[in-house]
Amino acid sequence: MSAIKKIFSSRPDKDGIFFIRMHRMLGFKPKNLIHYEKAFTHRSLGLKKEDGNPFNYERLEFLGDAMLGAVIAAYLFDKVRGGNEGYLTKMRSKVVSRKHLNELGRDLNLLRYVRAGIPKENFGANIHGNLFEALIGAIYLDRGYVYCRKFIFKCVIEPYVDIEKLEGRIISYKSVLIEWCQKEKKTFKFETYEDTGQDSIKHFGVRLYIDEKIVAKARATAKKKAEEIASKRAFYAFQRQIQEK
C-alpha cells in the first residue's frame, strides 16, 4: 500500500464522514475525494504520488487562485458595465485580497480537515486563505468550471461582494498613504528595526516619518505587516486631509 493510501485509510471516517462533510460544505456530492484529500494535505507530511511528485495542496492553491480570479473578474465585468480596466482590477484585488481569503477560510473552518506533520499552531497566518484556494482548485478538477463557479458565488460573491462597500474598502493603507504623500509632495520614510523585547518570537518595530517627523509607530512579526499597521494609524491621523484630495 502506498504512503498516501496508508495515511488516508487511517482516517477515523472510513464510513464516509469525510465525504458527508465535504458534501455539506460544498452543497454537492464530490465525485473523486482524492482531490479534496490533496487540498487538505500539508507539505510537512512529505507525501509523494507514485510518479514521485509531491502530494499536497500547493499546486491546487495555484489553480484555485486562478479560478477564483477568473470568476470574480467575469462577475465584475458583467456587473459594473461602466468600469474601466483599472477600476475592475482594483475591485477584484479587494475581493481576493489575502486578508479576505483568510476570513473565508476561517468561516468555513477549513483548518479542521488538514493533515500535517507539524502542530497546527505552527502554521503561518495565511493558511486559511491557502486552504480556501486549494479547495477551489479541487472543485475545479473534480466537477469542472460550472460547479467551481457555483461554489464561488455561494461562498464569496453572494454573501460578501457589495460593489458600494468594496469601493470604500482600503486593502493597503501603505499604498494610500504613499500616493497621498507623493501628490502633496511630502517626504515619507519607514524606519525598521528588530524589536524582540521579552517575546520569544522576533518582532520588528517601525517608525513612519512624514516630512521628517514621526507620525506613527507599530510592531509585528513581519516588516511588511508592521509597515501596514503604522500606515493605517497614520491614515486615520491624516484622514481628513487625505480624503479631501
Phi and psi restraints in degrees (value plus and minus 20) as a CYANA .aco file:
   2 SER   PHI     -89.2   -49.2
   2 SER   PSI     142.0   182.0
   3 ALA   PHI     -79.7   -39.7
   3 ALA   PSI     -58.0   -18.0
   4 ILE   PHI     -84.0   -44.0
   4 ILE   PSI     -65.9   -25.9
   5 LYS   PHI     -83.7   -43.7
   5 LYS   PSI     -57.7   -17.7
   6 LYS   PHI     -83.6   -43.6
   6 LYS   PSI     -63.7   -23.7
   7 ILE   PHI     -79.2   -39.2
   7 ILE   PSI     -67.5   -27.5
   8 PHE   PHI    -107.7   -67.7
   8 PHE   PSI     -37.5     2.5
   9 SER   PHI     -96.0   -56.0
   9 SER   PSI     -35.2     4.8
  10 SER   PHI    -106.9   -66.9
  10 SER   PSI     -22.0    18.0
  11 ARG   PHI     -79.8   -39.8
  11 ARG   PSI     122.7   162.7
  12 PRO   PHI     -93.8   -53.8
  12 PRO   PSI     -17.2    22.8
  13 ASP   PHI    -132.2   -92.2
  13 ASP   PSI      27.8    67.8
  14 LYS   PHI     -82.3   -42.3
  14 LYS   PSI     -43.0    -3.0
  15 ASP   PHI    -101.3   -61.3
  15 ASP   PSI     -14.5    25.5
  16 GLY   PHI      81.1   121.1
  16 GLY   PSI      -3.5    36.5
  17 ILE   PHI     -82.7   -42.7
  17 ILE   PSI     -60.8   -20.8
  18 PHE   PHI     -82.0   -42.0
  18 PHE   PSI     -62.1   -22.1
  19 PHE   PHI     -80.9   -40.9
  19 PHE   PSI     -64.6   -24.6
  20 ILE   PHI     -83.2   -43.2
  20 ILE   PSI     -62.1   -22.1
  21 ARG   PHI     -86.0   -46.0
  21 ARG   PSI     -61.0   -21.0
  22 MET   PHI     -84.1   -44.1
  22 MET   PSI     -62.3   -22.3
  23 HIS   PHI     -78.7   -38.7
  23 HIS   PSI     -66.6   -26.6
  24 ARG   PHI     -84.5   -44.5
  24 ARG   PSI     -62.5   -22.5
  25 MET   PHI     -90.4   -50.4
  25 MET   PSI     -63.0   -23.0
  26 LEU   PHI     -96.9   -56.9
  26 LEU   PSI     -54.5   -14.5
  27 GLY   PHI      69.8   109.8
  27 GLY   PSI     -14.0    26.0
  28 PHE   PHI    -173.0  -133.0
  28 PHE   PSI     143.6   183.6
  29 LYS   PHI    -102.0   -62.0
  29 LYS   PSI     106.9   146.9
  30 PRO   PHI     -87.1   -47.1
  30 PRO   PSI     124.8   164.8
  31 LYS   PHI    -111.6   -71.6
  31 LYS   PSI     -62.7   -22.7
  32 ASN   PHI    -146.3  -106.3
  32 ASN   PSI      83.1   123.1
  33 LEU   PHI     -86.0   -46.0
  33 LEU   PSI     -40.1    -0.1
  34 ILE   PHI     -80.8   -40.8
  34 ILE   PSI     -51.8   -11.8
  35 HIS   PHI     -83.5   -43.5
  35 HIS   PSI     -58.0   -18.0
  36 TYR   PHI     -98.6   -58.6
  36 TYR   PSI     -53.8   -13.8
  37 GLU   PHI     -79.9   -39.9
  37 GLU   PSI     -62.4   -22.4
  38 LYS   PHI     -86.1   -46.1
  38 LYS   PSI     -57.8   -17.8
  39 ALA   PHI     -83.7   -43.7
  39 ALA   PSI     -40.5    -0.5
  40 PHE   PHI    -136.9   -96.9
  40 PHE   PSI       3.3    43.3
  41 THR   PHI    -126.2   -86.2
  41 THR   PSI      99.5   139.5
  42 HIS   PHI    -103.3   -63.3
  42 HIS   PSI     126.8   166.8
  43 ARG   PHI     -80.7   -40.7
  43 ARG   PSI     -41.9    -1.9
  44 SER   PHI     -84.3   -44.3
  44 SER   PSI     -38.2     1.8
  45 LEU   PHI     -93.7   -53.7
  45 LEU   PSI     -42.2    -2.2
  46 GLY   PHI      47.2    87.2
  46 GLY   PSI       7.2    47.2
  47 LEU   PHI     -95.6   -55.6
  47 LEU   PSI     126.6   166.6
  48 LYS   PHI    -154.8  -114.8
  48 LYS   PSI     129.1   169.1
  49 LYS   PHI     -97.0   -57.0
  49 LYS   PSI     153.3   193.3
  50 GLU   PHI     -81.9   -41.9
  50 GLU   PSI     -46.1    -6.1
  51 ASP   PHI    -104.8   -64.8
  51 ASP   PSI     -17.7    22.3
  52 GLY   PHI      73.1   113.1
  52 GLY   PSI     -28.2    11.8
  53 ASN   PHI     -97.4   -57.4
  53 ASN   PSI     127.7   167.7
  54 PRO   PHI     -81.0   -41.0
  54 PRO   PSI     125.5   165.5
  55 PHE   PHI    -134.0   -94.0
  55 PHE   PSI      70.5   110.5
  56 ASN   PHI    -176.9  -136.9
  56 ASN   PSI     159.9   199.9
  57 TYR   PHI    -103.9   -63.9
  57 TYR   PSI     -21.8    18.2
  58 GLU   PHI     -84.8   -44.8
  58 GLU   PSI     -61.1   -21.1
  59 ARG   PHI     -89.8   -49.8
  59 ARG   PSI     -55.5   -15.5
  60 LEU   PHI     -84.9   -44.9
  60 LEU   PSI     -54.5   -14.5
  61 GLU   PHI     -80.2   -40.2
  61 GLU   PSI     -63.3   -23.3
  62 PHE   PHI     -81.5   -41.5
  62 PHE   PSI     -65.8   -25.8
  63 LEU   PHI     -85.5   -45.5
  63 LEU   PSI     -64.2   -24.2
  64 GLY   PHI     -83.2   -43.2
  64 GLY   PSI     -57.8   -17.8
  65 ASP   PHI     -79.9   -39.9
  65 ASP   PSI     -63.7   -23.7
  66 ALA   PHI     -86.4   -46.4
  66 ALA   PSI     -62.9   -22.9
  67 MET   PHI     -86.4   -46.4
  67 MET   PSI     -62.8   -22.8
  68 LEU   PHI     -81.1   -41.1
  68 LEU   PSI     -66.4   -26.4
  69 GLY   PHI     -81.2   -41.2
  69 GLY   PSI     -59.1   -19.1
  70 ALA   PHI     -87.8   -47.8
  70 ALA   PSI     -64.2   -24.2
  71 VAL   PHI     -86.1   -46.1
  71 VAL   PSI     -63.7   -23.7
  72 ILE   PHI     -84.5   -44.5
  72 ILE   PSI     -61.3   -21.3
  73 ALA   PHI     -81.8   -41.8
  73 ALA   PSI     -64.2   -24.2
  74 ALA   PHI     -84.8   -44.8
  74 ALA   PSI     -59.4   -19.4
  75 TYR   PHI     -83.9   -43.9
  75 TYR   PSI     -68.5   -28.5
  76 LEU   PHI     -85.5   -45.5
  76 LEU   PSI     -57.9   -17.9
  77 PHE   PHI     -79.1   -39.1
  77 PHE   PSI     -60.4   -20.4
  78 ASP   PHI    -100.7   -60.7
  78 ASP   PSI     -55.6   -15.6
  79 LYS   PHI     -99.1   -59.1
  79 LYS   PSI     -59.1   -19.1
  80 VAL   PHI    -129.7   -89.7
  80 VAL   PSI      63.0   103.0
  81 ARG   PHI     -84.6   -44.6
  81 ARG   PSI     -48.2    -8.2
  82 GLY   PHI    -113.5   -73.5
  82 GLY   PSI     -19.1    20.9
  83 GLY   PHI     -97.2   -57.2
  83 GLY   PSI     112.5   152.5
  84 ASN   PHI    -103.1   -63.1
  84 ASN   PSI     159.9   199.9
  85 GLU   PHI     -79.6   -39.6
  85 GLU   PSI     -64.7   -24.7
  86 GLY   PHI     -82.5   -42.5
  86 GLY   PSI     -62.9   -22.9
  87 TYR   PHI     -83.0   -43.0
  87 TYR   PSI     -68.0   -28.0
  88 LEU   PHI     -83.6   -43.6
  88 LEU   PSI     -58.8   -18.8
  89 THR   PHI     -84.0   -44.0
  89 THR   PSI     -63.2   -23.2
  90 LYS   PHI     -85.1   -45.1
  90 LYS   PSI     -60.8   -20.8
  91 MET   PHI     -85.8   -45.8
  91 MET   PSI     -61.7   -21.7
  92 ARG   PHI     -83.2   -43.2
  92 ARG   PSI     -59.7   -19.7
  93 SER   PHI     -80.9   -40.9
  93 SER   PSI     -54.6   -14.6
  94 LYS   PHI     -88.0   -48.0
  94 LYS   PSI     -58.4   -18.4
  95 VAL   PHI     -89.5   -49.5
  95 VAL   PSI     -62.3   -22.3
  96 VAL   PHI    -121.4   -81.4
  96 VAL   PSI       2.7    42.7
  97 SER   PHI     -82.2   -42.2
  97 SER   PSI     131.9   171.9
  98 ARG   PHI     -78.2   -38.2
  98 ARG   PSI     -59.5   -19.5
  99 LYS   PHI     -80.8   -40.8
  99 LYS   PSI     -63.7   -23.7
 100 HIS   PHI     -89.1   -49.1
 100 HIS   PSI     -60.6   -20.6
 101 LEU   PHI     -83.2   -43.2
 101 LEU   PSI     -58.4   -18.4
 102 ASN   PHI     -83.1   -43.1
 102 ASN   PSI     -58.2   -18.2
 103 GLU   PHI     -84.2   -44.2
 103 GLU   PSI     -61.0   -21.0
 104 LEU   PHI     -84.5   -44.5
 104 LEU   PSI     -62.7   -22.7
 105 GLY   PHI     -83.7   -43.7
 105 GLY   PSI     -58.1   -18.1
 106 ARG   PHI     -88.0   -48.0
 106 ARG   PSI     -61.8   -21.8
 107 ASP   PHI     -78.7   -38.7
 107 ASP   PSI     -56.6   -16.6
 108 LEU   PHI    -105.8   -65.8
 108 LEU   PSI     -24.8    15.2
 109 ASN   PHI      32.9    72.9
 109 ASN   PSI      26.8    66.8
 110 LEU   PHI     -87.5   -47.5
 110 LEU   PSI     -43.5    -3.5
 111 LEU   PHI     -81.3   -41.3
 111 LEU   PSI     -45.7    -5.7
 112 ARG   PHI     -86.3   -46.3
 112 ARG   PSI     -40.3    -0.3
 113 TYR   PHI    -111.5   -71.5
 113 TYR   PSI     -28.3    11.7
 114 VAL   PHI     -92.0   -52.0
 114 VAL   PSI     116.5   156.5
 115 ARG   PHI    -126.1   -86.1
 115 ARG   PSI     104.8   144.8
 116 ALA   PHI    -164.9  -124.9
 116 ALA   PSI     142.9   182.9
 117 GLY   PHI    -119.4   -79.4
 117 GLY   PSI     -14.0    26.0
 118 ILE   PHI    -151.1  -111.1
 118 ILE   PSI     137.6   177.6
 119 PRO   PHI     -79.7   -39.7
 119 PRO   PSI     121.8   161.8
 120 LYS   PHI     -83.8   -43.8
 120 LYS   PSI     -44.6    -4.6
 121 GLU   PHI     -90.3   -50.3
 121 GLU   PSI     -31.3     8.7
 122 ASN   PHI    -109.0   -69.0
 122 ASN   PSI     -22.9    17.1
 123 PHE   PHI     -88.1   -48.1
 123 PHE   PSI     133.5   173.5
 124 GLY   PHI     -91.6   -51.6
 124 GLY   PSI     148.5   188.5
 125 ALA   PHI     -85.5   -45.5
 125 ALA   PSI     -43.3    -3.3
 126 ASN   PHI    -112.5   -72.5
 126 ASN   PSI     -11.1    28.9
 127 ILE   PHI     -78.0   -38.0
 127 ILE   PSI     -56.1   -16.1
 128 HIS   PHI     -85.1   -45.1
 128 HIS   PSI     -66.6   -26.6
 129 GLY   PHI     -88.5   -48.5
 129 GLY   PSI     -57.0   -17.0
 130 ASN   PHI     -81.0   -41.0
 130 ASN   PSI     -62.7   -22.7
 131 LEU   PHI     -86.4   -46.4
 131 LEU   PSI     -57.3   -17.3
 132 PHE   PHI     -82.8   -42.8
 132 PHE   PSI     -64.1   -24.1
 133 GLU   PHI     -84.6   -44.6
 133 GLU   PSI     -61.1   -21.1
 134 ALA   PHI     -83.4   -43.4
 134 ALA   PSI     -58.2   -18.2
 135 LEU   PHI     -82.5   -42.5
 135 LEU   PSI     -62.3   -22.3
 136 ILE   PHI     -83.0   -43.0
 136 ILE   PSI     -60.1   -20.1
 137 GLY   PHI     -81.7   -41.7
 137 GLY   PSI     -59.7   -19.7
 138 ALA   PHI     -85.1   -45.1
 138 ALA   PSI     -61.4   -21.4
 139 ILE   PHI     -81.2   -41.2
 139 ILE   PSI     -62.8   -22.8
 140 TYR   PHI     -81.8   -41.8
 140 TYR   PSI     -64.7   -24.7
 141 LEU   PHI     -87.8   -47.8
 141 LEU   PSI     -54.5   -14.5
 142 ASP   PHI     -99.7   -59.7
 142 ASP   PSI     -64.7   -24.7
 143 ARG   PHI    -145.7  -105.7
 143 ARG   PSI     -23.2    16.8
 144 GLY   PHI      69.7   109.7
 144 GLY   PSI    -196.8  -156.8
 145 TYR   PHI     -84.4   -44.4
 145 TYR   PSI     -61.4   -21.4
 146 VAL   PHI     -80.7   -40.7
 146 VAL   PSI     -67.2   -27.2
 147 TYR   PHI     -89.3   -49.3
 147 TYR   PSI     -55.7   -15.7
 148 CYS   PHI     -80.6   -40.6
 148 CYS   PSI     -65.7   -25.7
 149 ARG   PHI     -83.8   -43.8
 149 ARG   PSI     -62.2   -22.2
 150 LYS   PHI     -80.1   -40.1
 150 LYS   PSI     -63.4   -23.4
 151 PHE   PHI     -84.7   -44.7
 151 PHE   PSI     -63.1   -23.1
 152 ILE   PHI     -84.6   -44.6
 152 ILE   PSI     -59.3   -19.3
 153 PHE   PHI     -83.9   -43.9
 153 PHE   PSI     -63.0   -23.0
 154 LYS   PHI     -88.3   -48.3
 154 LYS   PSI     -61.6   -21.6
 155 CYS   PHI    -116.9   -76.9
 155 CYS   PSI     -39.8     0.2
 156 VAL   PHI    -139.7   -99.7
 156 VAL   PSI     -80.5   -40.5
 157 ILE   PHI     -89.3   -49.3
 157 ILE   PSI     -73.6   -33.6
 158 GLU   PHI     -83.1   -43.1
 158 GLU   PSI     -64.3   -24.3
 159 PRO   PHI    -104.0   -64.0
 159 PRO   PSI     -41.4    -1.4
 160 TYR   PHI    -144.2  -104.2
 160 TYR   PSI     -43.2    -3.2
 161 VAL   PHI    -109.6   -69.6
 161 VAL   PSI      80.4   120.4
 162 ASP   PHI    -137.8   -97.8
 162 ASP   PSI      92.7   132.7
 163 ILE   PHI     -76.3   -36.3
 163 ILE   PSI     -66.4   -26.4
 164 GLU   PHI     -83.1   -43.1
 164 GLU   PSI     -62.1   -22.1
 165 LYS   PHI     -88.7   -48.7
 165 LYS   PSI     -58.4   -18.4
 166 LEU   PHI     -83.0   -43.0
 166 LEU   PSI     -56.1   -16.1
 167 GLU   PHI     -81.6   -41.6
 167 GLU   PSI     -49.7    -9.7
 168 GLY   PHI    -115.5   -75.5
 168 GLY   PSI     -23.1    16.9
 169 ARG   PHI    -103.0   -63.0
 169 ARG   PSI     111.9   151.9
 170 ILE   PHI    -119.6   -79.6
 170 ILE   PSI     105.0   145.0
 171 ILE   PHI    -118.8   -78.8
 171 ILE   PSI     -37.2     2.8
 172 SER   PHI    -165.6  -125.6
 172 SER   PSI      83.0   123.0
 173 TYR   PHI     -86.8   -46.8
 173 TYR   PSI     -50.8   -10.8
 174 LYS   PHI     -82.3   -42.3
 174 LYS   PSI     -64.5   -24.5
 175 SER   PHI     -84.2   -44.2
 175 SER   PSI     -62.1   -22.1
 176 VAL   PHI     -82.8   -42.8
 176 VAL   PSI     -63.7   -23.7
 177 LEU   PHI     -87.5   -47.5
 177 LEU   PSI     -62.8   -22.8
 178 ILE   PHI     -84.1   -44.1
 178 ILE   PSI     -61.7   -21.7
 179 GLU   PHI     -81.6   -41.6
 179 GLU   PSI     -61.5   -21.5
 180 TRP   PHI     -85.2   -45.2
 180 TRP   PSI     -64.0   -24.0
 181 CYS   PHI     -81.4   -41.4
 181 CYS   PSI     -60.4   -20.4
 182 GLN   PHI     -85.7   -45.7
 182 GLN   PSI     -61.5   -21.5
 183 LYS   PHI     -85.8   -45.8
 183 LYS   PSI     -57.2   -17.2
 184 GLU   PHI    -111.4   -71.4
 184 GLU   PSI     -15.1    24.9
 185 LYS   PHI      35.5    75.5
 185 LYS   PSI      22.5    62.5
 186 LYS   PHI    -119.9   -79.9
 186 LYS   PSI     124.6   164.6
 187 THR   PHI    -104.1   -64.1
 187 THR   PSI     127.3   167.3
 188 PHE   PHI    -162.4  -122.4
 188 PHE   PSI     130.8   170.8
 189 LYS   PHI    -177.0  -137.0
 189 LYS   PSI     118.0   158.0
 190 PHE   PHI    -123.3   -83.3
 190 PHE   PSI     104.0   144.0
 191 GLU   PHI    -127.3   -87.3
 191 GLU   PSI      93.6   133.6
 192 THR   PHI    -131.0   -91.0
 192 THR   PSI     120.6   160.6
 193 TYR   PHI    -169.3  -129.3
 193 TYR   PSI     134.8   174.8
 194 GLU   PHI     -90.7   -50.7
 194 GLU   PSI     116.9   156.9
 195 ASP   PHI    -160.2  -120.2
 195 ASP   PSI      51.4    91.4
 196 THR   PHI     -92.9   -52.9
 196 THR   PSI     -63.7   -23.7
 197 GLY   PHI      40.4    80.4
 197 GLY   PSI    -153.2  -113.2
 198 GLN   PHI    -115.1   -75.1
 198 GLN   PSI     -17.5    22.5
 199 ASP   PHI    -100.8   -60.8
 199 ASP   PSI     125.4   165.4
 200 SER   PHI     -94.9   -54.9
 200 SER   PSI     -46.0    -6.0
 201 ILE   PHI    -117.1   -77.1
 201 ILE   PSI     115.8   155.8
 202 LYS   PHI     -84.9   -44.9
 202 LYS   PSI     114.0   154.0
 203 HIS   PHI    -136.8   -96.8
 203 HIS   PSI     140.8   180.8
 204 PHE   PHI    -140.1  -100.1
 204 PHE   PSI     114.6   154.6
 205 GLY   PHI    -120.2   -80.2
 205 GLY   PSI     127.7   167.7
 206 VAL   PHI    -153.3  -113.3
 206 VAL   PSI     113.7   153.7
 207 ARG   PHI    -133.5   -93.5
 207 ARG   PSI     109.2   149.2
 208 LEU   PHI    -125.5   -85.5
 208 LEU   PSI     101.2   141.2
 209 TYR   PHI    -124.7   -84.7
 209 TYR   PSI     115.0   155.0
 210 ILE   PHI    -147.4  -107.4
 210 ILE   PSI     104.5   144.5
 211 ASP   PHI      32.6    72.6
 211 ASP   PSI      25.6    65.6
 212 GLU   PHI      47.8    87.8
 212 GLU   PSI      -9.6    30.4
 213 LYS   PHI    -135.5   -95.5
 213 LYS   PSI     120.8   160.8
 214 ILE   PHI     -93.3   -53.3
 214 ILE   PSI     100.6   140.6
 215 VAL   PHI    -131.5   -91.5
 215 VAL   PSI     -36.0     4.0
 216 ALA   PHI    -182.5  -142.5
 216 ALA   PSI     132.0   172.0
 217 LYS   PHI    -152.0  -112.0
 217 LYS   PSI     135.6   175.6
 218 ALA   PHI    -182.3  -142.3
 218 ALA   PSI     142.9   182.9
 219 ARG   PHI    -163.8  -123.8
 219 ARG   PSI     125.8   165.8
 220 ALA   PHI    -181.8  -141.8
 220 ALA   PSI     155.5   195.5
 221 THR   PHI    -101.1   -61.1
 221 THR   PSI     -26.1    13.9
 222 ALA   PHI    -156.2  -116.2
 222 ALA   PSI     125.6   165.6
 223 LYS   PHI     -80.2   -40.2
 223 LYS   PSI     -67.6   -27.6
 224 LYS   PHI     -82.1   -42.1
 224 LYS   PSI     -58.8   -18.8
 225 LYS   PHI     -86.0   -46.0
 225 LYS   PSI     -61.3   -21.3
 226 ALA   PHI     -84.1   -44.1
 226 ALA   PSI     -60.3   -20.3
 227 GLU   PHI     -84.4   -44.4
 227 GLU   PSI     -58.3   -18.3
 228 GLU   PHI     -87.7   -47.7
 228 GLU   PSI     -60.2   -20.2
 229 ILE   PHI     -84.2   -44.2
 229 ILE   PSI     -64.1   -24.1
 230 ALA   PHI     -82.9   -42.9
 230 ALA   PSI     -59.7   -19.7
 231 SER   PHI     -84.6   -44.6
 231 SER   PSI     -59.3   -19.3
 232 LYS   PHI     -83.6   -43.6
 232 LYS   PSI     -62.7   -22.7
 233 ARG   PHI     -84.2   -44.2
 233 ARG   PSI     -59.8   -19.8
 234 ALA   PHI     -87.5   -47.5
 234 ALA   PSI     -58.1   -18.1
 235 PHE   PHI     -77.7   -37.7
 235 PHE   PSI     -66.7   -26.7
 236 TYR   PHI     -90.6   -50.6
 236 TYR   PSI     -45.8    -5.8
 237 ALA   PHI     -89.8   -49.8
 237 ALA   PSI     -52.5   -12.5
 238 PHE   PHI    -133.3   -93.3
 238 PHE   PSI      -0.7    39.3
 239 GLN   PHI     -75.4   -35.4
 239 GLN   PSI     -63.8   -23.8
 240 ARG   PHI     -82.5   -42.5
 240 ARG   PSI     -65.4   -25.4
 241 GLN   PHI     -86.3   -46.3
 241 GLN   PSI     -59.9   -19.9
 242 ILE   PHI     -85.6   -45.6
 242 ILE   PSI     -66.6   -26.6
 243 GLN   PHI     -97.2   -57.2
 243 GLN   PSI     -32.5     7.5
 244 GLU   PHI     -97.1   -57.1
 244 GLU   PSI     -41.0    -1.0
